Amino acid sequence: MRLSWTLSAYFGRQFTFWVLGTFCAIMAIVFLLDLIELLRRGAAKENAHFAVLLQMALLKMPHMGQQILPFAMLFGSMMAFTRLTRTNELVVARAAGVSVWQFLMPAIAVALLIGAFKVAVFNPIASVMIARFNVLEDTILRNRVDSFLSVGQGGLWIRERTETGQNVLHARATRQDDAELANVLVMSFGRNDRFEERIDAARARLHDGYWELLDAVVTSAVGRPELRDRVRIPTRLTIENIQDSFASPETMSFWELPGFIRILENAGFSAVKHRLYWHALLASPLLLTAMVLIAATFSLRLTRRGSTLAWAASGLFFGFVLYFVTDIVFALGLSASIPAVLAAWTPATVTMLLGMTSLLHLEDG
């Protein structure tokens, strides 16, 4: 029997209602917990007013929503299917010749649409808001405004504050393994942004507490150049700080990430974290669909075997196991133990295969 459009629309509405309701309920709880935590962290901060902390909590919510969505999809799907099962609506549909795959199609279509909306629309909005949250967190809660780093088409730029002013460093190319920069320009400024000197060097090496510039030409404020074999500039940066100072992949939209990955690789830095995050976004519609299949596996058993609480607890347990396994696989991808593409797609693919296998084992249609 072919599933009618009316029945499909009804199943789709029920599924959407329960998934969105579950998502909003979890988001409300997370928002309250985040706000309480921000209030605790800002209790001793002079500029951490309640309005600012409330703004920070709101800015963080879309980013948290991306992480919550797969679990909301799992739990909401389980409640939707359980409700349809308890009211015997699925039993009647099955008696009319509707297979499990037919009445799952509306739910799968909704999951794919939500996943596509998350990637194409919601993620760019969340990336802008979490970037603003990070700025406020650094300035208000961490008091960390010492250095700034960016990577552009022209190479690497670093601005670092010093006791007497600031240094601006630019390099055309980098070698990550030995923390060496090539074709380096350093501009030193004193208080009130007063220019002090310019250093052009063939290479620069980052050591513990200082930059070592090799084959340098030092030009003072009066314009008199001087050749030097080595010049040392104090710094508080380390290679780990530099790596961590790159724009976090969460602060970049799905559409911006491919270009930024190319820029990072051209500059000589590792883009594994950003590539992994981008592919994880690509895989998210598949993961949401897999959540629907897993929810159906646990929820549809209720008509045959009872033990509602046991099967519901099993579904919740699966969700948390998936969360930890995903973290482990992502950690392997970040450490380059496995390719980033494989690490990003493995959780969604394996979950999808498990859901399909379980349903094929349970159902005869």
C-alpha positions in Angstrom: 0.0 0.0 0.0 1.2 3.5 -0.8 1.2 6.0 2.0 -1.3 8.8 1.3 -0.2 12.4 1.4 -2.7 13.1 4.2 -1.3 10.4 6.4 2.2 11.5 5.5 1.5 15.1 6.5 -0.1 13.9 9.8 2.9 11.8 10.7 5.3 14.6 9.7 3.4 17.1 11.9 3.4 14.8 14.9 7.1 14.2 14.4 8.0 17.8 14.0 6.0 18.9 17.0 7.7 16.4 19.3 11.2 17.1 18.0 10.9 20.8 18.2 9.2 20.6 21.6 12.0 18.5 23.0 14.6 20.8 21.4 13.1 23.9 23.0 12.8 22.2 26.4 16.4 21.1 26.4 17.5 24.5 25.2 15.7 26.2 28.0 17.4 24.0 30.6 20.8 24.6 29.0 20.2 28.3 28.9 19.4 28.5 32.6 22.5 26.4 33.5 24.7 28.6 31.2 23.4 31.8 32.8 24.0 30.5 36.3 27.5 29.5 35.4 28.2 32.9 33.8 26.8 34.6 36.9 29.2 32.6 39.0 32.2 33.4 36.9 31.3 37.1 36.7 30.7 37.5 40.4 34.1 39.0 41.0 34.4 40.9 37.7 33.9 44.6 37.6 32.3 44.8 34.2 30.3 41.6 34.4 26.9 43.2 34.8 23.7 41.1 34.6 22.7 42.5 31.3 26.1 41.7 29.8 26.0 38.1 31.2 22.5 37.6 29.9 23.6 38.8 26.5 26.5 36.3 26.6 24.2 33.5 27.5 21.9 34.3 24.6 24.8 34.6 22.2 26.0 31.1 23.2 22.6 29.4 22.7 22.7 28.9 18.9 26.1 27.2 19.2 24.8 25.0 22.0 21.7 24.3 19.9 23.8 22.7 17.2 25.3 20.2 19.7 21.9 19.6 21.3 20.0 19.0 18.0 21.0 15.3 17.5 19.9 14.4 21.0 16.7 16.3 20.6 16.1 14.4 17.4 16.6 11.1 19.2 14.5 11.8 22.3 11.8 13.7 20.3 11.5 10.9 17.8 11.2 8.3 20.6 8.4 10.3 22.2 6.7 10.8 18.9 6.8 7.1 17.9 5.9 6.1 21.5 2.8 8.3 21.4 1.7 7.0 18.0 2.2 3.5 19.2 0.3 3.9 22.5 -2.7 5.5 20.7 -2.6 2.5 18.2 -2.3 4.8 15.2 0.8 2.9 14.0 -1.0 -0.4 14.6 -3.9 0.7 12.4 -1.5 1.9 9.8 0.3 -1.4 9.8 -3.0 -3.3 9.6 -3.8 -1.2 6.5 -0.6 -2.4 4.8 1.7 0.5 5.6 5.3 -0.8 6.2 7.6 0.7 8.8 9.7 2.3 6.0 6.7 4.0 4.6 5.6 5.7 7.8 9.2 6.5 8.6 9.6 8.4 5.4 7.9 11.6 6.6 10.1 11.6 9.7 13.2 11.0 7.7 12.3 13.8 5.3 11.7 16.2 8.2 15.1 15.2 9.7 16.9 15.9 6.4 15.2 19.3 6.0 16.2 20.2 9.6 19.7 19.0 9.0 20.0 21.0 5.7 18.6 24.1 7.5 21.1 23.7 10.3 24.0 23.5 7.9 23.0 26.2 5.4 21.2 28.8 7.6 21.5 28.1 11.3 25.2 27.4 11.4 26.3 30.8 9.9 24.1 32.6 12.4 25.5 30.5 15.3 29.1 31.1 14.2 28.7 34.9 14.2 27.1 34.8 17.7 29.6 32.4 19.2 32.4 34.6 17.9 30.9 37.6 19.6 30.5 35.5 22.8 34.2 34.6 22.7 35.2 38.3 22.4 33.0 39.2 25.4 34.3 36.2 27.4 37.9 37.1 26.7 37.5 40.8 27.6 35.1 40.6 30.5 35.7 37.2 32.2 39.3 36.4 31.2 40.8 39.8 30.8 42.8 38.4 27.9 43.5 41.2 25.3 47.3 40.8 25.0 47.6 39.4 21.6 45.8 39.0 18.3 46.6 36.7 15.4 45.0 36.4 11.9 45.8 34.5 8.8 45.0 36.1 5.4 45.9 35.7 1.8 49.0 37.8 2.4 50.4 35.5 5.1 50.5 35.5 8.9 49.8 38.6 11.1 50.4 38.8 14.8 49.9 41.8 17.1 51.2 41.5 20.7 51.1 44.1 23.4 54.3 44.8 25.3 55.1 46.8 28.5 55.9 49.9 26.4 53.6 49.5 23.4 53.0 46.8 20.9 54.7 44.7 18.2 53.1 43.9 14.8 54.7 40.9 13.1 54.0 39.7 9.5 55.3 36.6 7.8 54.8 35.5 4.2 55.2 31.8 5.1 55.5 29.5 8.1 56.9 26.1 8.9 54.8 24.7 11.8 57.1 21.8 12.8 60.1 24.0 14.0 58.1 27.2 14.6 60.0 29.1 11.9 58.7 32.0 9.8 60.0 33.3 6.5 60.1 36.8 5.0 59.4 38.5 8.3 58.5 42.1 9.0 58.3 43.4 12.5 56.9 46.9 13.3 57.5 48.2 16.9 55.4 50.9 18.4 55.7 52.7 21.7 53.0 54.4 23.8 50.4 56.4 21.9 51.2 54.3 18.8 54.5 56.1 18.3 56.6 54.3 15.7 60.0 53.1 17.0 61.6 50.7 14.6 61.1 48.3 11.7 62.8 45.0 11.3 63.0 43.1 8.0 64.4 39.5 8.4 64.8 36.5 6.1 63.7 34.1 8.9 62.3 34.2 12.5 62.4 31.4 15.0 60.2 31.2 18.1 62.1 30.3 21.3 61.0 30.2 24.9 60.3 33.8 25.7 61.6 35.5 22.5 61.6 35.7 18.7 65.0 35.2 17.1 65.2 37.2 13.8 68.0 36.1 11.4 69.6 38.1 8.7 67.8 41.2 9.8 67.7 44.8 8.6 66.8 47.2 11.5 65.4 50.6 10.5 65.1 53.1 13.3 62.5 55.9 13.6 65.0 58.3 11.9 65.2 56.0 8.9 68.8 54.7 9.3 69.1 51.0 8.4 71.5 48.6 10.2 72.4 45.1 9.2 72.4 42.5 12.0 72.9 38.7 12.0 70.5 38.1 14.9 67.9 40.2 16.7 65.9 39.1 19.7 62.4 40.4 20.4 60.7 39.4 23.7 57.4 37.6 23.5 55.0 35.7 25.7 53.7 33.6 22.8 54.4 29.9 22.2 53.6 27.8 19.2 50.7 26.3 21.1 49.4 29.8 21.8 49.7 30.7 18.1 47.8 27.5 17.0 45.1 28.1 19.6 44.7 31.8 18.5 43.5 30.9 15.1 39.9 31.4 14.5 38.1 28.4 16.1 36.1 26.4 13.5 33.0 27.0 15.6 33.3 30.8 14.9 33.3 30.3 11.1 30.3 29.5 9.0 29.9 26.4 6.8 30.4 28.6 3.7 33.6 30.3 5.0 35.4 27.2 6.2 36.7 25.8 2.8 38.4 29.1 2.0 39.9 29.4 5.4 41.2 25.8 5.3 43.0 26.7 2.1 44.5 29.8 3.7 45.7 27.8 6.7 47.3 25.1 4.6 49.0 27.7 2.3 50.4 29.4 5.4 51.9 26.1 6.5 49.6 25.4 9.5 47.5 22.4 10.2 43.9 22.7 9.2 42.8 19.3 10.6 40.5 20.8 13.2 38.7 23.0 10.7 38.5 20.2 8.1 37.1 17.8 10.7 34.5 20.3 11.8 33.4 21.1 8.2 32.9 17.5 7.3 31.0 16.9 10.6 28.6 19.7 9.5 28.2 18.0 6.1 27.4 14.7 7.9 24.9 16.2 10.3 21.8 15.6 8.1 22.8 12.0 7.9 23.3 11.8 11.6 19.9 13.3 12.3 18.4 10.7 10.0 20.2 8.0 11.8 18.8 9.3 15.1 15.3 8.8 13.6 16.1 5.2 12.7 17.5 4.5 16.2 14.5 6.0 17.9 12.2 3.9 15.8 14.2 0.8 16.7 13.6 1.3 20.4 10.1 2.9 20.3 8.5 0.4 17.9 9.4 -2.6 20.1 6.9 -1.3 22.7 3.9 -2.8 20.8 5.4 -6.3 20.9 7.4 -6.6 24.1 6.3 -4.0 26.6 8.8 -2.8 29.2 8.4 0.8 28.2 10.8 2.1 30.8 13.5 -0.4 29.9 13.4 0.3 26.2 13.3 4.1 26.8 16.3 3.9 29.1 18.1 1.8 26.4 17.5 4.6 23.9 18.8 7.3 26.3 21.8 5.1 27.0 22.5 4.7 23.3 22.5 8.5 22.9 25.1 9.0 25.6 27.2 6.2 24.2 27.1 7.8 20.8 28.2 11.1 22.3 31.3 9.6 24.0 32.2 7.4 21.0 31.9 10.5 18.7 34.3 12.4 21.0 36.8 9.5 20.8 36.6 9.3 17.0 37.0 13.0 16.7 40.0 12.9 19.0 41.6 10.3 16.8 40.9 12.5 13.8 42.5 15.6 15.5 45.6 13.6 16.3 45.9 12.5 12.7 45.6 8.8 13.8 42.8 8.5 11.2 41.8 10.8 8.3 39.7 13.7 9.3 37.0 12.8 6.7 36.8 9.3 8.1 36.5 10.6 11.7 33.7 13.1 10.7 31.6 10.6 8.8 32.1 7.5 10.9 29.6 8.2 13.7 26.8 9.2 11.4 27.4 6.3 9.0 27.8 3.6 11.7 24.7 4.9 13.5 22.7 4.8 10.2 23.8 1.3 9.5 22.9 0.2 13.0 19.4 1.7 12.7 18.7 0.1 9.3 20.0 -3.3 10.4 17.9 -3.2 13.6 14.7 -2.2 11.7 15.3 -4.9 9.1 15.7 -7.4 11.9 12.5 -6.3 13.6 10.2 -5.7 10.7 9.0 -7.9 7.9 8.1 -4.9 5.7 
